[in-house]
Protein backbone atom coordinates (compact mmCIF):
# COMPACT_ATOMS: atom_id res chain seq x y z
CA UNK A 1 0.00 0.00 0.00
CA UNK A 2 1.38 3.39 -1.01
CA UNK A 3 2.27 5.90 1.66
CA UNK A 4 1.93 8.90 -0.68
CA UNK A 5 -0.54 11.77 -0.71
CA UNK A 6 -3.47 10.83 -2.96
CA UNK A 7 -5.25 13.46 -5.03
CA UNK A 8 -8.68 12.92 -6.59
CA UNK A 9 -10.36 15.59 -8.73
CA UNK A 10 -13.84 15.11 -10.19
CA UNK A 11 -13.33 16.75 -13.58
CA UNK A 12 -16.32 18.18 -15.46
CA UNK A 13 -15.84 17.14 -19.10
CA UNK A 14 -19.10 18.20 -20.79
CA UNK A 15 -21.47 21.17 -20.77
CA UNK A 16 -18.88 23.56 -19.43
CA UNK A 17 -19.57 27.22 -18.69
CA UNK A 18 -17.85 29.10 -21.54
CA UNK A 19 -18.23 32.54 -19.96
CA UNK A 20 -16.65 31.35 -16.71
CA UNK A 21 -13.77 29.80 -18.66
CA UNK A 22 -13.22 32.99 -20.64
CA UNK A 23 -12.76 35.08 -17.50
CA UNK A 24 -11.27 32.37 -15.25
CA UNK A 25 -8.03 34.24 -14.60
CA UNK A 26 -10.01 37.20 -13.24
CA UNK A 27 -12.54 35.12 -11.32
CA UNK A 28 -9.86 33.23 -9.41
CA UNK A 29 -8.21 36.41 -8.05
CA UNK A 30 -10.14 36.55 -4.72
CA UNK A 31 -9.26 32.94 -3.91
CA UNK A 32 -5.65 33.47 -5.00
CA UNK A 33 -5.44 36.40 -2.59
CA UNK A 34 -6.94 34.26 0.16
CA UNK A 35 -4.40 31.47 -0.39
CA UNK A 36 -1.56 34.00 -0.67
CA UNK A 37 -2.54 35.40 2.73
CA UNK A 38 -1.09 32.22 4.24
CA UNK A 39 2.33 32.98 2.77
CA UNK A 40 4.95 34.43 5.09
CA UNK A 41 5.64 38.06 4.27
CA UNK A 42 8.32 40.50 5.27
CA UNK A 43 7.22 44.02 4.48
CA UNK A 44 10.66 45.45 5.32
CA UNK A 45 12.22 44.00 2.18
CA UNK A 46 11.27 44.42 -1.44
CA UNK A 47 12.35 40.86 -2.26
CA UNK A 48 9.21 38.81 -1.80
CA UNK A 49 8.43 35.36 -3.12
CA UNK A 50 4.84 35.35 -4.38
CA UNK A 51 4.86 31.60 -4.96
CA UNK A 52 5.47 30.61 -1.35
CA UNK A 53 2.66 29.09 0.62
CA UNK A 54 2.52 29.07 4.39
CA UNK A 55 3.03 25.39 5.13
CA UNK A 56 4.56 24.71 8.53
CA UNK A 57 7.79 23.09 7.37
CA UNK A 58 10.44 24.08 9.91
CA UNK A 59 8.36 23.36 13.04
CA UNK A 60 7.40 19.99 11.59
CA UNK A 61 11.01 19.10 10.75
CA UNK A 62 12.18 20.15 14.21
CA UNK A 63 9.43 18.14 15.91
CA UNK A 64 10.36 15.02 13.94
CA UNK A 65 14.12 15.42 14.44
CA UNK A 66 14.10 16.44 18.11
CA UNK A 67 11.04 14.67 19.55
CA UNK A 68 10.18 12.18 16.77
CA UNK A 69 6.53 13.30 16.69
CA UNK A 70 4.39 14.98 14.04
CA UNK A 71 2.11 17.40 15.94
CA UNK A 72 -1.50 16.79 14.96
CA UNK A 73 -2.28 20.51 14.69
CA UNK A 74 0.57 20.99 12.18
CA UNK A 75 -0.58 17.95 10.22
CA UNK A 76 -4.18 19.20 10.15
CA UNK A 77 -3.14 22.68 9.03
CA UNK A 78 -0.79 21.44 6.31
CA UNK A 79 -3.42 19.01 5.02
CA UNK A 80 -6.11 21.72 4.94
CA UNK A 81 -3.83 24.20 3.19
CA UNK A 82 -2.70 21.71 0.54
CA UNK A 83 -6.33 20.75 -0.06
CA UNK A 84 -7.31 24.42 -0.42
CA UNK A 85 -4.44 25.06 -2.84
CA UNK A 86 -5.48 22.02 -4.88
CA UNK A 87 -9.10 23.26 -5.10
CA UNK A 88 -7.89 26.64 -6.35
CA UNK A 89 -5.55 24.95 -8.86
CA UNK A 90 -8.38 22.73 -10.14
CA UNK A 91 -10.55 25.79 -10.77
CA UNK A 92 -7.76 27.88 -12.31
CA UNK A 93 -6.67 25.04 -14.59
CA UNK A 94 -10.21 24.58 -15.97
CA UNK A 95 -10.85 21.16 -14.41
CA UNK A 96 -14.12 22.32 -12.89
CA UNK A 97 -16.54 25.23 -13.10
CA UNK A 98 -17.34 25.03 -9.39
CA UNK A 99 -15.79 27.99 -7.61
CA UNK A 100 -13.27 26.73 -5.03
CA UNK A 101 -14.72 26.57 -1.55
CA UNK A 102 -12.83 27.51 1.58
CA UNK A 103 -14.03 24.29 3.19
CA UNK A 104 -13.69 20.70 1.93
CA UNK A 105 -15.96 19.66 -0.94
CA UNK A 106 -16.80 16.65 -3.09
CA UNK A 107 -14.97 17.87 -6.20
CA UNK A 108 -11.40 17.78 -4.86
CA UNK A 109 -10.07 15.27 -2.36
CA UNK A 110 -6.52 15.33 -1.00
CA UNK A 111 -5.86 12.37 1.29
CA UNK A 112 -2.76 12.16 3.46
CA UNK A 113 -1.34 8.76 4.41
CA UNK A 114 -1.51 7.63 8.01
CA UNK A 115 1.40 9.53 9.61
CA UNK A 116 3.34 7.71 12.31
CA UNK A 117 6.34 9.86 13.24
CA UNK A 118 7.93 6.95 15.11
CA UNK A 119 8.05 5.02 11.83
CA UNK A 120 9.57 7.98 9.95
CA UNK A 121 13.35 8.30 9.73
CA UNK A 122 14.29 10.81 12.39
CA UNK A 123 17.10 12.49 10.40
CA UNK A 124 15.65 12.39 6.89
CA UNK A 125 13.73 15.70 7.27
CA UNK A 126 17.10 17.48 7.24
CA UNK A 127 17.92 16.28 3.71
CA UNK A 128 14.62 15.31 2.02
CA UNK A 129 14.52 18.61 0.15
CA UNK A 130 17.92 17.75 -1.34
CA UNK A 131 16.95 14.20 -2.30
CA UNK A 132 13.92 15.67 -4.10
CA UNK A 133 15.99 17.72 -6.59
CA UNK A 134 15.44 15.18 -9.43
CA UNK A 135 11.70 15.37 -8.68
CA UNK A 136 11.78 19.17 -9.05
CA UNK A 137 13.55 18.91 -12.42
CA UNK A 138 11.01 16.41 -13.77
CA UNK A 139 8.24 18.53 -12.23
CA UNK A 140 9.30 21.56 -14.27
CA UNK A 141 8.77 19.56 -17.48
CA UNK A 142 5.38 18.46 -16.15
CA UNK A 143 4.45 22.11 -15.52
CA UNK A 144 5.24 22.94 -19.16
CA UNK A 145 3.13 19.94 -20.21
CA UNK A 146 0.32 21.07 -17.88
CA UNK A 147 0.43 24.58 -19.36
CA UNK A 148 0.05 23.28 -22.90
CA UNK A 149 -2.80 20.97 -21.90
CA UNK A 150 -4.57 23.80 -20.06
CA UNK A 151 -4.35 26.11 -23.08
CA UNK A 152 -5.71 23.34 -25.33
CA UNK A 153 -8.48 22.61 -22.82
CA UNK A 154 -9.34 26.30 -22.54
CA UNK A 155 -9.78 26.65 -26.30
CA UNK A 156 -11.79 23.44 -26.38
CA UNK A 157 -14.16 24.76 -23.70
CA UNK A 158 -14.55 28.09 -25.49
CA UNK A 159 -15.34 26.53 -28.87
CA UNK A 160 -17.09 23.26 -28.01
CA UNK A 161 -18.14 23.55 -24.36
CA UNK A 162 -16.29 20.31 -23.58
CA UNK A 163 -13.00 19.59 -21.81
CA UNK A 164 -10.91 16.83 -23.47
CA UNK A 165 -10.41 13.76 -21.30
CA UNK A 166 -6.74 13.43 -22.32
CA UNK A 167 -6.09 16.98 -21.16
CA UNK A 168 -7.84 16.27 -17.86
CA UNK A 169 -5.72 13.18 -17.22
CA UNK A 170 -2.46 15.09 -17.75
CA UNK A 171 -3.47 18.10 -15.65
CA UNK A 172 -4.82 16.00 -12.76
CA UNK A 173 -1.70 13.80 -12.95
CA UNK A 174 0.59 16.82 -12.72
CA UNK A 175 -1.27 18.24 -9.73
CA UNK A 176 -1.13 14.83 -8.02
CA UNK A 177 2.59 14.55 -8.83
CA UNK A 178 3.39 17.89 -7.20
CA UNK A 179 1.23 17.06 -4.18
CA UNK A 180 3.25 13.86 -3.71
CA UNK A 181 6.53 15.78 -4.02
CA UNK A 182 5.37 18.40 -1.51
CA UNK A 183 4.21 15.65 0.86
CA UNK A 184 7.60 13.96 0.72
CA UNK A 185 10.05 16.87 0.62
CA UNK A 186 8.33 19.59 2.63
CA UNK A 187 5.38 18.26 4.61
CA UNK A 188 7.34 15.12 5.54
CA UNK A 189 4.30 12.87 5.83
CA UNK A 190 6.16 9.92 4.31
CA UNK A 191 9.65 8.57 3.73
CA UNK A 192 8.53 6.76 0.55
CA UNK A 193 10.19 8.42 -2.43
CA UNK A 194 7.53 9.58 -4.93
CA UNK A 195 7.41 8.00 -8.37
CA UNK A 196 8.30 10.11 -11.40
CA UNK A 197 5.17 9.07 -13.29
CA UNK A 198 1.93 10.99 -13.52
Backbone bond lengths (Angstrom), bond angles and torsions (degrees), N, CA, C in turn:
res aa  C-N    CA-C-N  psi(-1)  N-CA   C-N-CA  omega(-1)  CA-C   N-CA-C  phi
1 X - - - 1.454 - - 1.528 109.43 -
2 X 1.309 116.40 131.90 1.461 121.81 -177.54 1.524 111.57 -70.79
3 X 1.308 114.58 142.57 1.461 121.21 177.81 1.533 110.55 -107.20
4 X 1.327 116.86 32.79 1.457 122.19 -179.05 1.526 111.07 -101.19
5 X 1.315 116.33 162.34 1.456 121.20 172.79 1.529 107.58 -69.09
6 X 1.322 116.51 131.78 1.462 121.39 178.52 1.516 109.56 -105.90
7 X 1.325 116.00 135.19 1.457 122.16 -178.70 1.516 109.43 -122.20
8 X 1.321 116.70 123.66 1.464 123.07 176.91 1.524 108.08 -121.00
9 X 1.330 116.75 129.44 1.462 121.51 177.44 1.521 107.65 -129.44
10 X 1.327 116.17 124.14 1.463 122.07 178.39 1.531 107.49 -84.49
11 X 1.314 115.81 97.44 1.467 121.84 -174.40 1.529 110.17 -82.00
12 X 1.320 115.68 134.17 1.464 121.77 174.74 1.526 107.57 -88.98
13 X 1.334 117.36 114.36 1.461 120.95 -175.85 1.530 113.19 -94.88
14 X 1.328 118.40 -33.14 1.464 120.58 -174.13 1.520 110.94 -119.30
15 X 1.334 114.24 163.15 1.465 123.13 177.48 1.525 111.99 50.81
16 X 1.320 114.75 53.39 1.458 120.87 -178.25 1.523 110.63 -82.98
17 X 1.302 116.86 154.80 1.459 123.61 179.39 1.526 108.54 -82.10
18 X 1.325 117.11 105.94 1.468 121.62 -175.88 1.528 112.01 -67.85
19 X 1.326 116.96 -37.59 1.462 119.94 -178.87 1.531 110.44 -66.61
20 X 1.321 116.38 -41.77 1.465 120.89 177.26 1.526 110.49 -62.15
21 X 1.327 117.13 -41.36 1.464 121.05 179.53 1.521 111.37 -65.37
22 X 1.324 116.19 -38.39 1.462 120.15 -178.84 1.521 111.89 -62.02
23 X 1.319 116.99 -38.65 1.460 121.14 -176.35 1.538 112.59 -108.45
24 X 1.322 117.12 22.38 1.469 121.19 -174.92 1.521 112.77 -56.76
25 X 1.312 117.36 -41.32 1.467 120.74 -176.74 1.529 111.44 -63.36
26 X 1.322 116.59 -29.48 1.467 120.86 178.04 1.524 109.99 -83.26
27 X 1.321 116.85 -40.57 1.460 121.20 -177.72 1.525 113.48 -64.81
28 X 1.320 117.09 -28.13 1.459 120.71 -176.48 1.530 112.57 -82.66
29 X 1.328 118.08 -9.77 1.467 121.69 -175.33 1.535 113.40 -55.43
30 X 1.341 120.62 -47.53 1.477 118.32 179.57 1.529 113.34 -58.56
31 X 1.320 117.32 -40.79 1.467 119.66 179.01 1.523 111.17 -71.19
32 X 1.319 117.47 -34.71 1.466 120.38 177.10 1.530 110.38 -64.34
33 X 1.326 116.30 -38.85 1.468 120.14 176.44 1.523 110.14 -65.08
34 X 1.320 116.57 -41.63 1.463 120.65 179.22 1.526 111.01 -60.89
35 X 1.332 117.09 -47.14 1.468 120.48 179.33 1.525 110.15 -65.46
36 X 1.328 117.13 -40.58 1.468 120.65 179.76 1.523 112.01 -64.63
37 X 1.323 117.29 -23.06 1.470 119.28 179.52 1.527 111.75 -66.48
38 X 1.324 117.93 -15.61 1.459 121.54 176.58 1.516 112.39 -85.67
39 X 1.329 117.57 -6.77 1.454 121.20 -179.12 1.522 109.88 -79.05
40 X 1.324 116.73 140.66 1.463 119.03 176.57 1.520 110.01 -67.79
41 X 1.315 116.35 135.63 1.461 120.36 -179.52 1.516 110.10 -128.13
42 X 1.303 114.84 147.30 1.453 121.96 174.54 1.522 106.44 -128.20
43 X 1.318 115.46 103.11 1.460 120.23 -175.60 1.517 112.82 -72.36
44 X 1.341 118.19 -12.22 1.458 120.26 -177.83 1.522 112.51 -78.79
45 X 1.324 117.27 -15.07 1.461 119.67 179.19 1.514 110.01 -117.64
46 X 1.315 114.55 153.09 1.464 119.07 178.91 1.522 111.28 -89.23
47 X 1.325 117.23 -8.88 1.462 121.39 -179.86 1.522 109.02 -89.63
48 X 1.311 116.08 97.17 1.467 119.22 -179.97 1.515 109.65 -120.70
49 X 1.304 115.37 144.20 1.463 121.66 179.64 1.518 108.05 -100.66
50 X 1.328 116.62 107.79 1.463 121.26 -176.13 1.520 112.69 -77.30
51 X 1.326 117.61 -10.65 1.453 120.27 -178.39 1.524 112.93 -92.90
52 X 1.329 117.14 -7.06 1.462 118.38 -177.79 1.516 110.56 -75.24
53 X 1.305 114.29 146.26 1.454 121.91 178.02 1.517 106.67 -122.43
54 X 1.309 116.98 147.98 1.451 120.97 -171.11 1.506 116.61 -81.80
55 X 1.336 118.46 49.81 1.450 120.36 172.96 1.526 108.83 -67.89
56 X 1.315 116.42 148.06 1.459 120.45 175.38 1.523 108.35 -87.72
57 X 1.325 116.19 92.53 1.453 121.93 -175.72 1.523 111.03 -94.89
58 X 1.322 117.05 -53.90 1.461 120.60 -176.83 1.529 113.00 -63.29
59 X 1.354 119.32 -46.45 1.469 117.34 177.56 1.531 112.88 -61.52
60 X 1.323 116.50 -35.29 1.460 120.29 178.35 1.524 110.58 -65.75
61 X 1.338 116.24 -47.37 1.464 120.17 179.84 1.531 110.59 -60.81
62 X 1.319 116.88 -43.40 1.466 119.75 179.61 1.521 111.72 -64.35
63 X 1.321 117.25 -40.40 1.464 120.53 179.37 1.525 111.17 -63.92
64 X 1.334 117.11 -39.11 1.464 120.32 179.67 1.530 110.61 -70.82
65 X 1.333 116.84 -44.57 1.465 120.58 -177.58 1.528 111.40 -68.61
66 X 1.319 117.49 -47.98 1.464 120.90 -173.08 1.526 112.56 -81.96
67 X 1.330 117.23 -45.72 1.468 120.07 -173.48 1.528 113.53 -110.66
68 X 1.317 117.03 -9.52 1.465 124.18 -176.65 1.536 111.65 55.10
69 X 1.349 114.35 46.61 1.462 121.55 172.78 1.523 108.14 -134.67
70 X 1.325 115.78 155.93 1.468 122.04 173.31 1.522 104.70 -116.33
71 X 1.351 117.68 102.51 1.473 119.59 -176.55 1.529 111.66 -55.88
72 X 1.313 116.11 132.92 1.462 121.17 -175.35 1.518 112.10 -62.43
73 X 1.341 117.60 -33.86 1.463 119.09 -179.78 1.525 111.47 -69.92
74 X 1.335 118.02 -33.14 1.465 120.48 175.26 1.517 110.67 -70.25
75 X 1.323 116.18 -40.96 1.465 120.55 177.89 1.524 110.83 -62.17
76 X 1.325 116.95 -45.01 1.469 120.70 -179.41 1.523 110.88 -63.90
77 X 1.333 117.51 -42.22 1.459 120.06 179.69 1.524 111.20 -65.42
78 X 1.331 117.00 -48.14 1.463 120.51 -179.27 1.521 111.91 -61.43
79 X 1.336 116.58 -38.92 1.464 120.23 178.25 1.528 111.01 -66.34
80 X 1.326 116.87 -43.20 1.474 120.61 179.68 1.520 111.20 -65.45
81 X 1.330 117.34 -40.17 1.462 120.19 -178.79 1.527 111.73 -69.94
82 X 1.332 117.60 -39.97 1.463 119.68 177.14 1.526 110.74 -65.58
83 X 1.318 116.64 -38.02 1.462 120.84 177.66 1.533 110.72 -64.76
84 X 1.317 116.63 -43.16 1.470 120.74 177.59 1.522 110.79 -61.68
85 X 1.321 116.90 -46.59 1.459 121.08 179.30 1.529 110.69 -60.63
86 X 1.318 117.25 -38.58 1.465 121.11 179.42 1.530 110.85 -67.26
87 X 1.335 117.78 -38.46 1.474 120.29 177.10 1.527 110.85 -64.00
88 X 1.313 116.88 -40.88 1.472 120.43 178.29 1.526 109.80 -66.33
89 X 1.323 117.36 -43.17 1.476 121.11 178.12 1.530 111.24 -60.52
90 X 1.340 116.69 -43.07 1.464 120.47 -179.40 1.523 111.01 -61.40
91 X 1.320 116.74 -38.40 1.466 120.20 178.75 1.528 110.63 -72.15
92 X 1.317 116.92 -46.62 1.464 121.22 -178.89 1.524 111.87 -61.81
93 X 1.325 116.62 -37.75 1.462 121.20 -176.24 1.527 113.23 -89.76
94 X 1.330 116.41 18.12 1.472 124.25 170.98 1.524 114.49 70.32
95 X 1.322 119.26 16.41 1.454 120.07 -179.20 1.524 112.24 -73.73
96 X 1.314 116.48 -25.01 1.459 121.00 -179.05 1.523 109.64 -147.98
97 X 1.324 115.63 155.28 1.463 120.57 174.93 1.522 111.58 -95.78
98 X 1.336 116.83 -6.49 1.460 120.32 -179.82 1.524 109.38 -75.76
99 X 1.340 115.14 123.22 1.461 119.75 -178.64 1.526 108.96 -61.69
100 X 1.338 118.26 136.65 1.463 119.92 -175.45 1.527 112.39 -63.28
101 X 1.311 115.25 130.22 1.461 119.85 179.85 1.518 109.71 -88.33
102 X 1.320 115.41 156.34 1.457 120.59 176.92 1.529 109.53 -73.93
103 X 1.315 116.00 -30.79 1.461 121.42 178.82 1.529 110.42 -96.72
104 X 1.321 116.78 169.13 1.459 122.22 177.17 1.527 110.17 -57.45
105 X 1.343 115.92 150.94 1.462 119.99 175.14 1.521 110.08 -143.89
106 X 1.329 116.03 -179.28 1.466 120.73 -176.72 1.523 113.26 -86.04
107 X 1.333 117.61 -10.78 1.462 120.58 -175.64 1.529 111.05 -79.84
108 X 1.324 117.12 -41.82 1.466 121.92 -176.80 1.521 108.81 -121.23
109 X 1.322 115.36 130.82 1.463 120.80 178.14 1.527 109.13 -130.77
110 X 1.318 116.29 120.28 1.461 122.17 174.78 1.524 106.65 -114.83
111 X 1.332 115.93 115.76 1.460 121.01 -175.48 1.519 110.01 -113.35
112 X 1.325 115.56 121.98 1.460 120.98 176.89 1.528 109.06 -83.67
113 X 1.335 117.13 149.88 1.465 118.97 173.64 1.533 109.81 -70.80
114 X 1.301 115.45 165.38 1.467 119.74 174.73 1.533 107.42 -65.34
115 X 1.336 117.03 120.41 1.458 121.30 -175.50 1.523 109.46 -98.76
116 X 1.330 115.24 117.42 1.456 121.93 174.53 1.525 107.01 -120.57
117 X 1.330 116.24 101.28 1.464 120.61 -175.14 1.521 112.42 -61.47
118 X 1.319 117.26 -27.37 1.471 119.93 178.38 1.528 110.87 -67.88
119 X 1.326 116.87 -27.58 1.465 120.88 179.01 1.528 111.76 -84.99
120 X 1.337 117.32 -17.08 1.464 120.97 179.47 1.531 109.43 -77.66
121 X 1.319 116.08 148.12 1.456 121.09 174.99 1.525 108.70 -66.04
122 X 1.297 115.95 125.50 1.462 121.61 -173.54 1.534 112.51 -64.30
123 X 1.322 118.30 -33.78 1.466 121.18 -173.45 1.528 113.55 -99.49
124 X 1.305 117.57 -12.20 1.467 121.09 -178.18 1.529 114.18 -61.52
125 X 1.351 120.79 -31.81 1.466 118.80 178.07 1.529 114.62 -58.28
126 X 1.320 117.11 -20.97 1.463 120.38 179.40 1.526 112.54 -73.38
127 X 1.347 116.83 -24.11 1.466 119.31 -174.56 1.523 114.64 -127.84
128 X 1.338 118.26 1.41 1.467 120.12 -178.81 1.528 111.88 -57.23
129 X 1.312 116.39 -40.60 1.468 120.49 -178.97 1.525 110.36 -59.23
130 X 1.337 116.77 -33.77 1.462 121.30 179.47 1.524 110.98 -74.62
131 X 1.324 116.78 -42.64 1.466 120.90 178.43 1.530 111.28 -62.67
132 X 1.325 116.67 -23.86 1.462 120.84 -176.35 1.530 113.36 -85.18
133 X 1.313 118.73 1.08 1.476 120.92 -178.80 1.525 111.98 -54.91
134 X 1.340 121.05 -45.30 1.476 119.02 176.69 1.538 112.20 -59.77
135 X 1.335 116.78 -33.86 1.464 120.04 178.08 1.527 110.96 -65.73
136 X 1.333 117.07 -38.43 1.470 120.30 178.41 1.525 110.42 -63.70
137 X 1.334 116.26 -42.71 1.475 120.82 -178.03 1.526 109.76 -62.07
138 X 1.327 116.64 -48.94 1.471 120.31 178.26 1.529 109.33 -62.92
139 X 1.335 116.86 -38.93 1.461 121.44 179.80 1.515 113.73 -60.42
140 X 1.327 117.35 -33.08 1.468 120.56 177.64 1.526 109.96 -64.16
141 X 1.332 116.87 -41.48 1.471 119.83 177.28 1.537 110.52 -65.29
142 X 1.320 116.02 -37.25 1.469 119.73 176.95 1.533 111.20 -65.30
143 X 1.322 117.60 -34.45 1.472 120.33 178.10 1.527 110.46 -66.22
144 X 1.326 117.12 -39.85 1.470 120.49 176.18 1.525 109.41 -62.66
145 X 1.326 116.43 -44.89 1.463 122.28 177.24 1.526 110.72 -59.47
146 X 1.325 116.76 -46.24 1.468 122.39 177.84 1.530 110.99 -58.95
147 X 1.325 116.58 -42.32 1.473 120.19 -179.67 1.520 111.66 -62.33
148 X 1.326 116.65 -43.02 1.462 120.06 178.79 1.525 111.54 -65.46
149 X 1.340 116.26 -41.80 1.464 120.03 178.81 1.531 111.23 -65.40
150 X 1.324 117.04 -38.13 1.466 120.65 179.87 1.524 110.98 -66.38
151 X 1.315 117.31 -40.97 1.472 120.63 177.79 1.529 109.89 -63.80
152 X 1.335 116.40 -43.96 1.473 119.82 178.18 1.523 110.54 -63.19
153 X 1.320 117.00 -42.86 1.461 121.33 178.43 1.521 112.37 -64.25
154 X 1.326 116.43 -38.11 1.464 121.42 179.37 1.532 110.28 -62.61
155 X 1.328 116.22 -47.90 1.464 119.31 177.99 1.524 111.30 -63.18
156 X 1.322 116.46 -39.04 1.460 119.58 178.50 1.527 111.41 -62.37
157 X 1.319 117.13 -41.87 1.472 120.04 177.79 1.521 110.39 -64.26
158 X 1.326 117.01 -43.81 1.472 119.87 -177.87 1.527 112.07 -63.32
159 X 1.339 117.33 -38.71 1.460 120.02 -174.35 1.525 114.24 -94.16
160 X 1.328 117.66 -30.36 1.469 119.14 -176.56 1.528 113.74 -118.35
161 X 1.321 117.14 -17.22 1.466 120.32 -176.67 1.523 113.26 80.01
162 X 1.330 116.51 7.23 1.469 121.36 -179.75 1.528 110.36 -122.04
163 X 1.323 115.06 150.86 1.473 121.61 176.94 1.522 107.80 -107.54
164 X 1.341 119.06 123.03 1.469 121.19 -176.58 1.535 111.93 -63.27
165 X 1.318 115.53 136.11 1.463 120.72 -178.17 1.523 111.75 -63.00
166 X 1.328 117.53 -37.54 1.473 121.04 179.20 1.525 110.94 -63.30
167 X 1.315 116.67 -39.06 1.469 120.24 176.56 1.523 110.27 -64.28
168 X 1.325 116.09 -43.08 1.465 120.83 -179.25 1.522 111.11 -60.92
169 X 1.328 117.09 -42.63 1.465 120.51 -179.48 1.526 111.49 -61.13
170 X 1.339 116.71 -43.52 1.463 120.57 -179.36 1.515 112.89 -68.39
171 X 1.336 116.89 -40.77 1.468 120.50 -179.03 1.528 110.36 -69.38
172 X 1.323 117.50 -46.29 1.471 120.62 178.54 1.529 109.81 -63.08
173 X 1.327 117.33 -40.28 1.465 120.84 178.08 1.519 112.49 -61.77
174 X 1.322 117.06 -40.32 1.463 120.33 178.84 1.522 111.57 -67.22
175 X 1.320 117.06 -42.75 1.467 120.22 177.16 1.527 109.99 -61.10
176 X 1.340 116.98 -44.46 1.462 121.09 179.50 1.527 110.89 -63.88
177 X 1.333 116.87 -38.67 1.464 121.51 178.08 1.527 110.51 -59.52
178 X 1.333 116.30 -49.87 1.463 119.30 -178.08 1.522 111.70 -67.76
179 X 1.326 118.08 -32.58 1.467 119.80 175.44 1.535 110.73 -64.25
180 X 1.343 116.67 -39.10 1.465 119.83 177.27 1.528 111.27 -65.21
181 X 1.331 116.28 -41.64 1.471 120.61 179.44 1.529 110.15 -63.87
182 X 1.322 116.82 -45.04 1.468 120.64 178.85 1.530 110.13 -62.57
183 X 1.324 116.75 -41.61 1.461 120.60 179.41 1.519 112.64 -62.19
184 X 1.326 116.56 -36.48 1.459 120.62 179.98 1.527 111.66 -78.59
185 X 1.325 116.79 -54.54 1.463 121.17 -169.36 1.518 114.23 -80.07
186 X 1.327 117.74 -34.36 1.467 119.25 -171.73 1.527 113.74 -115.85
187 X 1.322 117.02 -42.37 1.462 118.96 -179.51 1.526 111.80 -84.50
188 X 1.328 116.83 -17.31 1.464 123.83 173.40 1.526 114.08 55.64
189 X 1.322 116.28 39.78 1.465 120.07 179.50 1.520 112.31 -84.96
190 X 1.331 117.38 -8.11 1.454 121.43 -178.74 1.522 110.31 -153.14
191 X 1.311 115.72 154.31 1.467 121.35 171.96 1.525 111.08 -101.04
192 X 1.326 117.09 -3.28 1.472 121.73 -179.78 1.519 108.89 -74.88
193 X 1.333 116.25 121.10 1.459 121.00 -178.69 1.522 109.85 -67.60
194 X 1.342 117.60 128.34 1.475 119.72 -178.54 1.512 112.82 -65.48
195 X 1.327 115.90 148.83 1.464 120.27 176.83 1.526 109.34 -75.68
196 X 1.313 115.97 157.33 1.462 121.72 -179.28 1.528 111.85 -83.52
197 X 1.307 117.60 -9.37 1.464 120.54 -175.10 1.520 111.42 -84.30
198 X 1.336 114.85 157.27 1.458 119.83 175.33 1.517 108.36 -77.40
